[in-house]
Amino acid sequence: MANALFRKYRENIIGVGTHCDFDTDTIKAMFVDHADDTPVAATDQFISDILSAARVPAIATCPTLGSKTIGTLGAGVADAADTVFTALTGDQSESLILFKDTGTEGTSDLIAFWDTATGLPLTPNSADVTVQWNGSGIFQI
């Protein structure tokens, strides 16, 4: 057997009993305009670390991930239904982030960051934008 974390341990990192309960907490998606702020995965912790001017859209209109699961597609895999940004407007965006929305910016944890994906950079034009998550899941612990 190769070195690995136990399956339940990996799932508990993003599941029951952890700081961020991926499948039950309110998880939202947001694009980020790097001309105003560039997320730093190594140091940014909360949505308050992303300048308001860089957020596309504003937190209040960010879509919430639906049909979230953990472990359904594989050990430690977080997944959700494709996410739709309705009538998206704002600055050109170079990355996409996921965050836990607690209603308070200073406690809303940043979860994941992508700056290399089909469709990035994105220039919003008031049309709907659908983020199609990978068929094998959004990410894996």
Secondary structure, 3 states (H helix, E strand, C coil): CCCCCCHHHHHHHHCCCCCCCCCCCCEEEEEECCCCCCCCCCCCCEHHHCCHHHEECCHHHCCECCCCEECCCCCCEEECCCEEECCCCCCCECEEEEEECCCCHHHCEEEEEECCCCCCCECCCCCCEEECCCCCCCEEC
